[in-house]
Amino acid sequence: MPPKKSYESYESDSEDSHSQRQKGVKKQKLDKNSDEYKKRRQRNNVAVRKSREASRQKAKDTMEKVSKLREENKALEQKVTILNKELGVLRDLFLSHASATAVPQATTKTVKEEVSVEAEVDLKDSTFLFVPGDLA
């Protein structure tokens, strides 16, 4: 945070009045028609406007960041869903292939044909392409 600005108009002429303010003694009220009062009010109004605009901008930036992160999160959740489907298909293929190599050679073709049909059905819901001839 930048240091506070000091204005000559705020500084007192004597150290005595400065020490009184530190002890909790109230400042004298200025006349509302005085130039000093008008200058202080004008500076205060400018400061308030700046502060409020900064708050609005910060809130706007935060909302934009939240929106962006929500979109990113949604995309990542969709990617996780797709990858889980792909993992399930590949796991099924692996298990089918492992069981196919354990059975005699005569029944191997039947198991591979069943795996091809299952893979085609599972792939209709996902976004990647599986070619049944890749089993061999």
Residue pairs with C-beta under 8 A, 6 or more apart in sequence:
7 43
9 36
9 39
9 40
12 18
12 21
21 27
30 36
30 37
30 40
31 37
82 126
82 127
82 128
85 122
85 125
85 126
86 126
86 128
88 122
89 119
89 122
89 123
89 126
89 130
92 115
92 118
92 119
92 122
93 115
93 119
93 135
96 111
96 114
96 115
96 118
97 115
97 135
99 111
100 108
100 111
100 112
100 115
101 108
103 111
112 135
112 136
115 135
116 132
116 135
119 130
119 132
120 130
120 132
123 129
123 130
